[in-house]
Amino acid sequence: MTTETLAKTENICAYCKRSFAKESTLAVHLCEPKRRMQQRNETGVQLGYQAYLKFYEMTQGPARTKTYEHFATSSYYRAFVKFGRYCQDIKAINIPRFIDWIVKNNKKLDHWCRDAVYEEYLHDYLRTEPVVDALSRTLEQAIRWEEETQYPAHDYLRHANANKLCYAIQSGRISAWVLYNCSAGVELLGRLNRDQVATVWVAIDTEYWQQRFLKYPEDTAYAKEMLAKAGW
């Protein structure tokens, strides 16, 4: 074997098996399989991988044998990564539950990144999530506002911009568990104009939530107590 042949043999991409005359060319070479392996630790890619595993687990049984290498060579790789990055971009609430919901409801894979699908999931999830999760998420939102404005977090509903608050309600960042069970929340709802109420109505449907509070009196009492202690 000549030196030239040996060099060509050694300079082979481990991912696409393409050979190169120079080691330096191989070093800068970036094929699709190599790129996918290099991106494996990115948040959106990992979320896509978890969705891939859950999809196979729920449709074909245990997916323990599905390694990341299987995922990276799958014909569905791009679709799942697109979904993972979508969840990351919109800061989807409870992504594992979203994945479960989307698979159980037989949503087509190419529809997973549609806002209408996420909004349908969110409507279902916000109505049934544990009260602790609802309170925690609203508190996290208030803490972020505190960091931006230097106002205390417990004044979030009292002093934040009303339109921004409406968006936070609509997107599930502020829960009806909070709005109906503390003085600051009730005051905010009273300040909203007709158009603002219309934008958040799906999230604050009074009839539904009053029935839920009656059905779960211990959770309601817990929410009131925690919010009062926190100054809300």
C-alpha positions in Angstrom: 0.0 0.0 0.0 1.4 3.4 -1.0 1.7 6.3 1.4 -0.9 8.2 -0.7 -3.3 5.2 -0.5 -2.8 4.9 3.2 -3.5 8.6 3.8 -6.8 8.3 1.8 -7.7 5.3 3.8 -7.1 7.0 7.1 -8.9 10.2 6.3 -12.4 8.7 6.2 -15.4 10.4 7.8 -16.7 8.2 10.6 -20.2 9.4 9.8 -20.7 9.4 6.1 -17.7 7.2 5.2 -16.4 9.7 2.6 -12.6 9.7 2.2 -10.4 12.8 1.9 -6.9 13.3 0.6 -5.9 15.5 3.5 -6.5 15.3 7.3 -7.2 19.0 7.4 -10.0 18.7 4.9 -11.5 15.9 6.9 -11.3 18.1 10.0 -13.4 20.8 8.5 -15.8 18.5 6.7 -19.4 18.7 7.9 -21.8 16.2 6.5 -25.4 15.8 7.7 -24.8 12.7 9.9 -21.8 14.5 11.6 -23.8 17.7 12.1 -26.6 15.7 13.7 -24.2 14.0 16.1 -22.6 17.4 17.0 -26.1 18.9 17.8 -27.1 16.0 20.0 -26.8 18.1 23.3 -28.8 21.1 22.0 -32.0 21.6 23.9 -34.3 21.5 20.9 -32.7 18.3 19.6 -32.9 16.6 23.0 -36.6 17.6 23.2 -37.1 16.1 19.7 -35.3 12.9 20.8 -37.5 12.6 23.9 -40.6 13.1 21.7 -39.3 10.4 19.3 -38.8 7.9 22.2 -42.3 8.7 23.6 -43.9 8.3 20.2 -42.4 4.9 19.7 -43.1 3.8 23.3 -46.8 4.8 23.0 -47.3 3.4 19.5 -45.0 0.4 19.3 -44.1 -0.6 22.8 -40.9 0.1 24.9 -38.4 2.2 23.1 -35.3 1.3 25.2 -33.5 0.1 22.2 -33.9 3.4 20.3 -30.6 5.2 20.9 -29.7 8.6 19.8 -27.8 7.0 16.9 -31.1 5.4 15.8 -32.8 8.8 16.1 -30.1 10.6 14.1 -30.5 8.2 11.2 -34.3 8.2 11.3 -36.2 9.6 8.3 -38.3 11.4 11.0 -35.3 13.2 12.5 -36.0 16.6 11.0 -39.7 16.5 11.9 -39.0 15.6 15.6 -36.2 18.2 15.9 -38.5 20.8 14.4 -41.1 19.9 17.1 -38.4 20.1 19.8 -37.3 23.5 18.7 -40.8 24.7 18.4 -41.5 23.7 22.1 -38.3 25.5 23.1 -39.2 28.7 21.1 -42.7 29.0 22.5 -41.6 27.9 26.0 -44.3 25.2 25.9 -45.8 24.4 29.3 -45.1 20.9 30.6 -43.5 19.5 27.5 -43.7 15.8 28.6 -47.5 16.2 29.0 -47.7 17.9 25.7 -46.0 15.0 24.0 -48.2 12.5 25.7 -51.3 14.5 24.7 -50.3 15.0 21.1 -49.6 11.2 20.6 -52.7 10.1 22.5 -54.9 12.4 20.4 -53.4 11.0 17.2 -52.2 14.3 15.8 -50.3 14.0 12.5 -46.6 14.6 13.0 -46.5 17.4 10.4 -49.2 19.2 12.5 -47.2 19.0 15.8 -45.8 22.5 15.3 -49.0 24.2 14.6 -50.1 26.9 17.1 -53.7 25.6 16.9 -52.6 22.2 18.2 -50.6 23.7 21.1 -53.6 25.9 22.0 -55.9 22.9 22.0 -53.5 21.1 24.3 -53.1 24.1 26.6 -56.8 24.6 27.0 -57.1 20.9 28.2 -54.0 21.0 30.4 -54.7 24.3 32.2 -58.1 23.0 33.3 -56.8 19.9 34.9 -53.2 20.6 36.1 -52.4 20.3 39.8 -52.9 23.5 41.8 -49.3 23.4 42.9 -48.0 23.5 39.4 -50.4 26.4 38.5 -49.2 28.5 41.5 -45.5 27.7 40.9 -45.7 28.8 37.2 -47.4 32.0 38.0 -44.9 32.8 40.8 -42.0 32.1 38.3 -43.6 34.6 35.9 -43.9 37.2 38.7 -40.2 36.6 39.7 -39.1 37.3 36.2 -41.1 40.5 36.2 -39.5 41.5 39.5 -36.0 40.9 38.0 -36.9 43.2 35.1 -38.7 46.0 37.0 -37.4 45.8 40.5 -41.0 45.8 41.8 -41.8 43.0 44.3 -43.2 39.9 42.8 -46.4 40.0 44.8 -47.3 43.2 43.0 -47.1 41.6 39.6 -50.9 41.5 39.0 -51.3 45.0 40.5 -48.7 47.0 38.5 -47.6 45.1 35.4 -48.9 46.3 32.0 -52.5 45.1 31.5 -52.0 43.9 27.9 -48.9 41.9 28.9 -50.8 40.4 31.8 -53.6 39.4 29.3 -51.0 37.7 27.1 -49.6 35.9 30.1 -53.1 34.7 31.1 -53.8 33.6 27.5 -50.6 31.7 27.2 -51.0 30.0 30.6 -48.3 31.8 32.4 -50.9 33.2 34.9 -53.4 30.6 36.1 -57.0 31.0 36.9 -56.1 29.3 40.2 -54.3 32.6 41.0 -56.7 35.1 39.4 -59.8 33.9 41.3 -58.2 33.1 44.6 -56.3 36.3 45.6 -57.3 39.9 46.0 -54.8 41.1 43.4 -56.2 38.7 40.8 -59.8 39.7 41.4 -58.8 43.3 41.2 -57.0 42.7 37.9 -60.1 41.0 36.4 -62.2 43.9 37.4 -59.8 46.3 35.6 -59.9 44.6 32.3 -61.9 46.1 29.5 -64.3 44.2 27.3 -61.7 43.5 24.6 -59.2 42.3 27.1 -61.7 40.0 28.7 -62.5 38.5 25.3 -58.9 37.7 24.7 -58.5 35.7 27.9 -62.0 34.3 28.3 -61.0 30.7 27.3 -58.5 30.7 30.1 -60.7 32.3 32.8 -64.2 30.9 31.9 -65.9 31.8 35.1 -68.6 29.1 35.0 -66.0 26.3 34.6 -63.6 27.6 37.2 -66.3 28.2 39.9 -67.4 24.6 39.5 -63.8 23.4 39.7 -63.2 25.4 42.9 -66.4 23.9 44.4 -65.3 20.4 43.3 -61.9 20.7 44.9 -62.4 22.8 48.1 -59.1 21.6 49.6 -57.1 22.8 46.6 -59.0 26.1 46.6 -58.3 26.6 50.3 -54.6 25.8 49.7 -54.4 28.4 46.8 -56.1 31.1 48.9 -53.8 30.4 51.9 -50.5 30.4 49.9 -51.4 33.5 47.9 -52.4 35.4 51.0 -49.2 34.5 52.8 -47.3 35.7 49.7 -49.0 39.1 49.7 -51.0 38.5 46.6 
